[in-house]
Amino acid sequence: MLKTLEDAIARDAPQLTSRVHSVRDMVEQSTSTVRALALGLSPVHLDRDCFAAALEQLCASSEALYGMPVRFASRMTGHLHGLAAAADLYRIAQEAIRNAARHSAATGISLTLAADGVWLTMTIEDNGRGIMPAAETRGGMGMKIMRYRASIIGALLEIGAREHGGTIVRCVLREAAEGDTPGEKNE
């Protein structure tokens, strides 16, 4: 419809052509934004074999969405066994990146995934202004959701200030051993 309108304006009112181009560009940008939001809200179906790749893709899409570097690093020395908690870990990472991009005034974010066959550690760091001590204990809805997700999978979640500025979110989970049932917490 915009293309038809654009053609008519080019023919009948050429002085308005640049305005129609601007409207079309806004509609295209809005469509892209809605698609990115819908993708972010859709359920995440992950298995242990594609978890690192999903986090890497999250970093790439977050970089495009927030306009700042979001780097991914994987330090896997072991094999991920029975990672039933992948969707919750993914959502924790997603929320930590979103918080850093929106609230920290950061110019860069990094996500590191490490696993040694027993422990899985996911760390999200930013180089922003850091988190205020009151926010570490109180926190907003995003922090509450991250804490809840960590608790239901039996993970330890730490949120605090980095030594040299910025914020660090670390989630540590004991991996399921071979033969454990998904969702079973290991003590």
Secondary structure, DSSP 8 states (H G I E B T S, - for coil): -HHHHHHHHHHH-GGGHHHHHHHHHHHHHHHHHHHHHHHHHS-----TTTHHHHHHHHHHHHHHHHTS-EEEEEEESS-----TTHHHHHHHHHHHHHHHHHHS--S-EEEEEEE-SSEEEEEEEE-SS---HHHHHS--HHHHHHHHHHHHTT-EEEEEE-TTSSEEEEEEEE---TT--TT----
